[in-house]
Amino acid sequence: MPVQASRRPTSAAPSGRIAASIPVQPGRSGGGPGDRPPGGGGDGRSGGKGPAKKRPRRKDPLWARLTVIFGAVLMLSSGVGIVGGKVLIGQATGDIAQRNLLGEASKSDAEGGASLDGPIDMLLLGVDARERWAADDVRSDSIIILHIPASHDQAYLISIPRDTQAQIPAFSKSGYGGGTGKINSAFQAGAANGGGWEGGAQLMAQTIKRLTGISFDGAAIINFGGFKNVIDTLGTVRICVSQEVESLHMSYVDGKPMWNADAKKTGKPRTPVVHKKGCQEMEGWAALDYSRQRKTLRNGDYDRQQNQQQLIKAMAKKATDGGMLTNPAKMQQLIKAAGKAFVLDTGGTSIENFIYTMRGVTANELTMLKTNNGTFNSTGTGAEALSEETMAMFRAIKQDKLAEFVFANPQVISTRK
């Protein structure tokens, strides 16, 4: 079936803010100082119009790729009752950047098209975007599918492992000829040669559709700087640390948390940031740092996936329990912070209608699911693949029978609090 193209938002940037925040043309990065210390926050902008210079591939991006748009959606759509309803949502979200992030991976008319009456599937992508990096040389290491069944009273988060071997289709916008590789490289392949973040998201969505069979109603891209601001607007979030972990990226200098690169420049003694086991209230910088740890966790990226999902749920719970949704001034602050953190594709549906449709879902109805039983699944050649159980879970999503699948396979539920 042909994709209903009228659902997609236009690619043209209606304002300078969107063009600056969501790069779609290659350009040399803006020559800024790079990583910001906690409280600073770069916005991933790039300046200039010349072609981006190639640079060595990064072995491991330093920032967590946590897609928190769902946290913002739950904050807005909780059944506790939103002051002002659709009107307030429309006012608060009026300047959120919208782009066509799905392309041919959006739902066809036969799959529901622009209608939000049935199940809703949303692709959430976290990108590593820093000021000094070119807009077309970015990977997405956090890949989460949000599934809301047709009843609109439950929600599920399912992470796709970053190293999953996948067939990446050809993509004319960036000149990519197609090939086999780790799924997190699909975003970079789509963003190259002027494809920008829009092209990166489209190729990622098409790759996931080819892998799982799932088409999408919407998508979102999140970057680090804005994400931290959302948590800071909430104040803190309650995170239960399952295993003690020493940060590979941050240290204390004179009691102040700093990125290691900046801490070294001070020449002062450094004390590692250690996230202790147990439940605790975390500020934005700490929650983000914890959610980005991977290499020293027992199950590596799989533990990080659960930590990221846990953080999304913690954000939603803080907003709903803290009364922020019933306070117009606080809600405006929250959405203003979130609006700077992400770019959104709601398939041509207005943001307020998209969010209002999910008003029955709260943080308490958010179920976090594991892929590959929470551990590396080898193809036998050293590459990583989705297990048959995980593929069956994705088939259940496509058929809107995920609740039945989870009931029959309770081992896929994350045990994180």
N, C-alpha and C positions, 0 to 999 in steps of 0.2 A: 504494500500500500504506500502511496506517496505521502511524504511528510506534509503536514498542514503548515505551509510556510508562513501563513498569516499570523500564526501564534508567536513567532519569534520577534523579539524587540529589534529595532533597527540598530545597525552597527554604528551609525553616526553619533558622535559625542555631542549632546546638546549643550554642554557647558565645558568651560575650561577645567573645572574640577575633575570631571570624569576623565577627560583626556589625559590629565596629569597623573591621576591615580591608577588608571588602567591602561598601561602602555600597549599599543597595537602596532607600532612601527619600531623597527630596530633603531637603536640610538646608543651613543656612548653614554655611559652612566655619568651621573652628575658630579663626580669628583669630590663628594662629601667625605666626611671622616669615617664612613663605613658604619660598623655596629654602634648603636647608641647604648649608653649605660642605662640601667633600670631607671625609668621615669622619663627618658628621652624619647626613644621610639622613632626610627626612620619609617618613612611611608612607602618605600620602594619606588620612588619616582626616578625617572631618568630624563636627562636633558639632551639637547642637541638633536639633529636630524640625520647626521651622517651614519654610515653603516657601523655596526658594532664590531669591535676587534675581537678576534677569537682569543680565548684564554684557556689554560689547562682545565680539564674537567675536575670538579671538586670530588674528592673521595667520599666526603660525608658532610652535607650541608650542616651549618652550625645551629640553625634555628629549628625549633619544632614546627612541624607542619600540622597545625591543629585547626580543623575547620569548625569554627564556632558559630556559623550562621544559624545552625539548628538551635543553639542555646538562645540566640536572639529571638528566633521564631517562637520557641516555647515561652520565653519571657512575655512575648506579646499575646500569645494565643491561649494562655491558661484559662481554665474554666472558672477562676476565682472572680472573673468579671472585670473587664477592661473599662476604665473610665472613658466615656466618650465614644466607645465602640469604633466603628469603621472610620468615622470622621477624624478622631484623634490619631488613629493608625495612619491614615492618609497624610495628615499634616506632619507627623513625626518622620515618615519614611519618604517624604516627597523628593529629597535630594540624593537618595541612594542610587548609585550607579547601576544601570541595567544594560546588559549586552547579550548578544546571542552566543551563549556558551555551549549549546548543545548541537547545533547544526542538524545533521541527519540522524542524530541519536535521540531526537525528541519523539514523543509518542505520536503515532499516526492516528488518523481518524478511527481506524478499526480498533486501536488500543485505548481510545478515550479522547484523543485529541486535546482540545482546549478545555474540556469539561473537567471539573474538580469533584464531580459526584462520586467517582469510583476511587480506587486506590491511588495513592500519591507516592511517586518515587522521585527522590531528589539526590543529585550527585554533589557531594561536598569535597572540595579540593583545597588542601593547604599548600601554599607555595613558599619557597625560600626566596624572598625578594629583599635585596639590600640596595642602598642608594648607589653604590659604586658598581653594581652589576648591570649588564645590558638586559633590556626587557625581553629579548628573545633567547636568553640563555638561562632558563630557570626550569627546575624540575619540581614535580609535585610528589612528595614523599608521604603525604597523608591523604588517603583515598577512602572515603566513607560513603556508603549508601544509606540513606534514610528512607525507610519504608513505612508508610501509614496505610493501614488497610481501609477498605471502603467504608467501614463503620466510623472512621475518623475519631476513635476513642483510645487508640493505642499507637505507639511508635516504636520502631526498632532501628538500632544502629548496627551496621555490619561493615567492618573494615576489610579492605583488600590489601594483602601484604605487598609491600613496596617492591619486592624482588620477584614477584610472580612472573613466570615466563609467559609471554603473550604474543599473539600475532597482531602487529600494529599495521593497520591498513595504510595504503598510499594516501597522501594528503596534498592536493594541488596548491593550496594556499601557501604552504611553506616549501613546496617543491620536494617533499619527502616521498621517496619511492616505495615505502613499505618494507617490512622486514620483521624479524623475530628478536625480541629483547625483553629486558625487565620492564614491567608495566609502568614504573615511575618515569621512564624515559619518554613515554608517549607525549607528555606535556611539552617537554623540551623540543621534540621533533616537530610538533605542531606550531610552537612559538617561533621557531627559527625563521630566518630570512623574511622578517616582517610579519609573520603570522601573529605575533604578540600573544598576550594572555588569552585572548578570545580564541585564536587558532589552537593554542595549547589545550584549552578546555575542550574544544570541539573534538580534537583528535583523541584525547583521553576518553571522552564519552563514547566515541565510536569504537575505540578499542575495548572498552568494558562491555558495550553492547554485543560486540562480536564474541567476547569471552563468555558472557553470562546469559545473553539473550534479553537482557533488561533494557527497555527504553525509559526515558525520563520525562517528568513533568517540569522539572526545574533544576537549577544548578547554582552553585555559589563558589567563589574563590575567596579565601581569607589570607591575610598576611599578618605577620607577627606584631608589628607596631600597634596596629589598631586593636588587635586582640587583647593586648595587655591593658589598653585603655578601657575596654569593656569591663574587665575584671576590676580594675581600679574604681570604676564607677559603681560597681557593686560593693566595693569595700574590700571584702575578702571572700574566699570560697572555702568550704570545708572539704578537705581531701583526706582520705584514709590511705596512708602509704602502706603498701603490702610488703615491701622489702626495702631495708635501708639501702640508700644509694648515694655515693659521693658524686657530685656534679663533675662532669668532664669539661664544663664550659665556664663556670663561674667560681669566684673566690671572694672572701671578705678582705678588705683592706681598711684598717681602723674601724672595723665593725660595719662597713658599708659594702653591700654586694656590688661586684663589678665583673664585667666580662674579663676573662683571663688575659686577653691581649692588652686591655687597658690597665689591668692590675699590674702587669709586668712593667709597664712604662713608669709606674710610680716609684719603683725601686724599693718599696716598703715590703715588710713581711706580709705574706699572704696565708690566709687560713681557708682551706677548702670549704665550700658550701656542701653540707651533708643533710640529706632529707631523711629524718629519723622515722622508723617504723611507728605506725599508730595514726590515729585521727587527729587532725589539727586544722586551724584556720590559716590559710595561706594568702599572702598578698599576691598581686598580679605577677610580679617578677618571679616569685618562688613557684607559683603554680605552673607558670610557663616552663621554667627551667626543669621542674620535675617531669612534666609531660614530654619533654624532648629527650630525656635520657634513653639510651638504647643499648649501647655496646656493653655496659657493665651489668645489665639485667639478665637474670637467669635464662629467660626465653627471648632475649633481644627485642626485635621489632614487635613480636606478639605481645609481650608485656607492655611495650609502649602503646600499642593500639588500645589495650584495655585502659591504660592510664589516660589516654586522650578521650576515650568515650566517657570515662568516669568524670573527667573535668567538665565536659559538655553538660552532663547531667547535674553536676554540682552547681554550675552557673544557673541553669534553669531553676533548680530548687531554691537557690538563694533569692532569685528574683520573685518567685511565687510566694515563698514563705516570708520574705521581708517586706511585703506590702508595696513593692515598687510599682506594680501594675495598677494599683488603685490610687496612686499619687501622680497626677498629670505632670507636674514639674520634674519629678524624678524619672518618670518614664521618658520624657522628652530628652533628658540628659543621657539616658541609656541608649536610646535609639540614635542620638547624635553621635555617640561614641561608636556604636556598631556600624553606622553608615560610613564612617571613615575606614572601617576595617575590611569591608568586603565589597565585591561586585556581585550582582544577582541576576539570574535569569528565571523569571516566573512563567515563561512560555507564552508571553503576551497577555496573561491575566494581570490585573492590577495587583500591586503588592498587598493592599489592604484586603482584597478578596481572597488572595492566596493565604494570607495569615489567618483571616477570620474563619476560613473553612476549617482550620485546625484548632479552633478555640476549645474543643473538648479534650485536647491532649495536654497533659501536665507532666511535670518532671517525674511524678510517681508512676506514670504510665509509660515511661521510657525504658525499654528493655535492651540491654547490651548483649550482642551475640558474638561468639568466637568463630573464626574461620580456621580450618585445618586443625580443629581440636586444640587451638592455642599453641601450636608448636610447628616447627619447620617441617614441610612436607616435600620430600625430594622426589624428582622424576626418575632417579636412578643414575642420572648423569651429573648430579651435583646441582642442577637447576631446581628452582622452586615451582611447584604447581599447586593448583587447587585440588583438594581431595574430592573423592566422589561424594562424600557426605556434604561438603561445602557446595558442590555443584547442584546437589539435590535441594539444598537450602535456597539457592538462587532460582531454581525452577519453581519452588514454592512461592517465592516473591512474585515472579512473573504471573503465576496463576492466582495470586492473592489468597494463598493457603498457608501463609507463614505461621499463623497461630497453631494450626494443626500440626505442622512440621515440628515446631518447638515443643509442643505437648508430647509428641512421640519421641523426640530426641532432646531431652532436657539437658544433656551434657553440653549443648552448644551455648547455653546461657552463661554469661560472665558472672563470676562470683564476687566481683568487686562491689563494694558498698557505695 
